[in-house]
Amino acid sequence: MKPTHYEITVRGRIGPSIAEAFEDLSVCVTPTQTVLRGQIPDQAALHGVLERIESLGLELLDVRRADPLTRAEANER
């Protein structure tokens, strides 16, 4: 099965120490939310990321499939 790219949005700004918990995902912090984006290999791994979000006390706002970023787009984030 081919990995799927996801964009997961949580409320608030997460700091570097919490961002380390999502080392396989890119982290884009805005004034009101944080977007985690990247390739997740399967449903079990997606559930693992969602469980990590919950265990860290983060409020999940959105989970969606996303198109992979080009290298230039990734550098802009």
N, C-alpha and C positions, 0 to 999 in steps of 0.2 A: 504494500500500500504506500502511496506517495504522501510525504508530509504535506501538511496544509499550513499556510500562513494565517496568523490570527492577529487581531488588534484588540487588546483588552484594556478597558478604561476603568480607573479607580478614582474615587473622589480625593482631592487634596494633592499636595506635593509630597512625594516620598524623598527621603534623603539618601545619600550614598550608601549607608550601611544597609538599609532595607533594599535598595536597588540591587545589591550584591546577591540577594536571595533569588534574583531573576537573571542570573549571569548569562543564560542562553538567549535572552531577549534584549532588544534595544529598549531604552527607557527615554521617553520624551516628557519632560516636566513642563507644564504650563502653569499660569497663576492659580487655576482652580482645580486642575486634575492632572493625573499622570497616565500616559499611554504606554503600555507594554506591547511591543510588536516583534513578531518573528515567526520562525518556522517551528511547528510543534508536530512531532512524528505521528501521533495517533491520539485516539480518544482518551486512553489511560493517562498519557502525558498531559493532556489538556486538563483532565480532572485533577491531576497532581498540582498544576499551576493554580487552579481555582482553590484547592484546599490550602495551598501556601498563602494565597491572598487572605482567605478567611482566618487562618491561624495567626497572621500578622495583624489582624484587626482592621484590615482595609475594607472600605466600602466599594463593592463592585458596582459599576454603573453600566457597563456594556461589554459584550463579547461578540465579535463578528469576524467572519472570514475576510481576509484582505489579500490584495494582489501583492506579490513580492516587490519590495523596493528595489529600484535600480541602485547601483553603487553611489551615483551622484545624489539621488534623493536621500539615501541613508546619511550621507555626509552633511546634508542641510539640516537634519534633525538634531 
